[in-house]
């Protein structure tokens, strides 16, 4: 099994927003585990990263939190995507799709590509 890598700079917020859109309200631990699961266990999300990211997203108005009870009957803060968060998710997804398409052009073989 390959070693896990840290989440790339600038992608955590997008992954958190997409996870909440897909899964609905989750607590921080659940969000981190889902990101790792979705990555095929290739990414490692540590708690020193996920909670500051959630706090920042909440301060920006992209997520809302409220206390609830987790699956193991412990008090936990659950995060939910807001309307502003959905719009931000669309913007960030579009930006990343454009950035990866540009990068793919640099990584693609040059043969067969028209110069000009």
Secondary structure, DSSP 8 states (H G I E B T S, - for coil): ----EE--TTTHHHHHHHHHHHH-SEEHHHHHHHHHHHTTS-EE--HHHHHHHHHHHHHTTSEEEEEEE-TTS-EEEEEEE-HHHHHHHHHHHHHHHHHHHHHHHHHS-STT----
